Amino acid sequence: MSAVSRAGGTSVRVSVVLDTVDPRAIAGFWCEALGYREAGDLGAFVVLAPEPGDEGPVVILQWVPEERAGKNRAHLDLHPADADEHVARLERLGARRIGDPVTELEATLGVRWQRMADPQGNEFCVVTDPPPAAAQEGT
């Protein structure tokens, strides 16, 4: 039985919620990082969404009183067309690299990623996907 049939024949809409001590301060960064637009400001929540006609989950920046402590238990993986340029652009916006690029799957799958942190320390990765021909060979 597939997940779709167990859910009654329809897919489940997903929103991604990021906790932050200042949703307003981080909204511009995440709009740029994702290519999203701000869809609403509800004070304790800033809602980001894909541009009209684009697909992707809604991202909600949720106010919490405490700073992030420890490692994220979940994170976003961003898959831009040019990962190196995206990393450089995000650094100009206040993100920072965490360590060296992770290359353990580059030789076998053509995939590598750079761990990063947004200006408030929330971790995410920028992924270099394999070229289209390499991705088809792996299937």
Secondary structure, 3 states (H helix, E strand, C coil): CCHHHHCCCCCCCCEEEEEECCHHHHHHHHHHHHCEEEEEECCCEEEEEECCCCCCCEEEEEECCCCCCCCCCCCEEECCCCHHHHHHHHHHCCCEECCCCECCCHHHHCCEEEEEECCCCCEEEEEECCCHHHHHHCC
